[in-house]
């Protein structure tokens, strides 16, 4: 019972964090910049080290946590 309450609280925190992180990200619409080759600039090549790249990584981790906790909470073991 206590573990279920703890997991529910963690699940709510993960849900809120995931929502905020997704809303903080920029849109993926490249526009005409992709046609002109602007995506191959310094910022395009080093996107994984930028703030946007970090937000994408955090989103992936939170999404996996969301799915795992949702599955565990749905089990009727405890």
N, C-alpha and C positions, 0 to 999 in steps of 0.2 A: 504494500500500500504506500509506504513512504517512497519507495523507488519510483512508483508510478507518478507521484506528485512531483518529485524532483525532475523526472523526464518531461513531464508536462510543462513545467516552468522553463526548462532548457529549450523545449520545442517552441514555446511562445517567443523566447528571446531570439532564437534562430530565425523564426518567421519575421519578426520585426527587423532584424538586421539584414536579412535577405531582401526585404522590401526596400529598405533605405539604400542599400548598395546598388540595387537595380535602378532605382530612381536617380542615383548620382551619376550613372554612366551616360555618355553621350550617345546620340543616335548613330546607327551604322550606315546611314545613307551617305554614300561617297560623293554623289553628285557628279559634276563634270571633272572634278579633280582627279578621279581615278582614270578617266579617259586620257587626260593630258600627262599622266605619269607622276602626279604630285604625291601619290601614295608611296613612292620610292624615295622620299626625302629622308633626312636624318631621323625625324620623329616617326616616320612610317617603319623604318628598319629597327628602331630601338623601342618599339611600343611596349614590349614585354617588361622593360625596366621603368616605364613611366607610371604615372598615377593611374592612367586608364588601364594599363596592363595589370597593375596590382588589383584594381577593382574586378577585372575579369577573373583573375585567379581566386580572389576571395569569394566571388559569386559561385564558382565551381565547387569550392570547398563547402560553402554553406548549403548549396543545393544537395550535395551528397549527404551532409548531416541531416538535412530536412527529410530526405527519403528514408534514411536509416532509422531515425527516431520515429518517424511515422509508422514504419513497419513494426518496430519494437512495441510501440504503444498500441498497435492494433492486435497484437498477440494476446490471447486470453490466458496467459500463463500466470500472471499475478494480479 
